[in-house]
Amino acid sequence: MVNHILLEEKIKQSGKKVGYLAAACGMHINTFKKKRDGESDFTVPEVEVLSKELPLTDSECIDIFFA
């Protein structure tokens, strides 16, 4: 389950748009939003992309994506 509150906070801190992050992950913005909201899971490659784009520490990745 995704910690969507922490993920949203990190997205805001990065200054990057959700559409940009979705494209970086290779998905439609609506798919990204569903994953962000916990309706489905991010894949490992998607988590890797987000960890570089936001950027996230290993600890933050665990707190966000493996809560």
FENHU-V486984 format. One record per residue. N is the residue number from 0. RES is the residue in three letters. OMEGA is omega in degrees with one decimal (999 if undefined). D_LAST is the distance of its C-alpha to the last C-alpha in Angstrom with 2 decimals. Layout:
n = {N,N}
res = {RES,RES}
omega = {OMEGA,OMEGA}
d_last = {D_LAST,D_LAST}
This chain:
n = {0,1,2,3,4,5,6,7,8,9,10,11,12,13,14,15,16,17,18,19,20,21,22,23,24,25,26,27,28,29,30,31,32,33,34,35,36,37,38,39,40,41,42,43,44,45,46,47,48,49,50,51,52,53,54,55,56,57,58,59,60,61,62,63,64,65,66}
res = {MET,VAL,ASN,HIS,ILE,LEU,LEU,GLU,GLU,LYS,ILE,LYS,GLN,SER,GLY,LYS,LYS,VAL,GLY,TYR,LEU,ALA,ALA,ALA,CYS,GLY,MET,HIS,ILE,ASN,THR,PHE,LYS,LYS,LYS,ARG,ASP,GLY,GLU,SER,ASP,PHE,THR,VAL,PRO,GLU,VAL,GLU,VAL,LEU,SER,LYS,GLU,LEU,PRO,LEU,THR,ASP,SER,GLU,CYS,ILE,ASP,ILE,PHE,PHE,ALA}
omega = {-178.2,171.6,-172.7,178.8,179.2,178.0,178.2,178.6,-179.2,176.8,179.1,179.3,-177.7,-177.8,-179.4,-179.1,179.0,179.1,177.9,-179.1,177.3,179.7,178.9,178.5,179.0,-179.1,175.9,-178.6,179.6,176.2,178.5,-179.0,177.7,178.4,178.0,-177.2,174.6,179.3,172.2,-173.4,170.1,174.9,178.6,177.8,177.8,177.4,178.3,178.5,-178.5,179.9,177.6,-176.6,-171.4,-34.1,-178.6,172.1,176.5,179.8,179.0,176.9,179.7,-179.1,-177.0,-169.3,-179.0,-177.4,999}
d_last = {5.89,6.17,6.07,9.80,11.30,10.29,11.21,14.39,15.22,15.18,17.23,19.66,20.04,20.89,23.56,22.98,23.37,21.02,23.96,24.29,20.69,21.04,24.32,23.00,20.52,23.53,22.63,24.08,22.70,22.19,20.05,17.91,17.64,16.69,13.83,12.82,13.17,11.08,14.41,13.94,11.83,12.63,14.65,14.67,17.77,16.35,13.44,16.33,18.44,16.04,15.38,19.19,20.01,17.95,18.06,14.80,14.76,13.05,11.00,10.12,9.27,6.74,5.33,5.92,5.85,3.81,0.00}
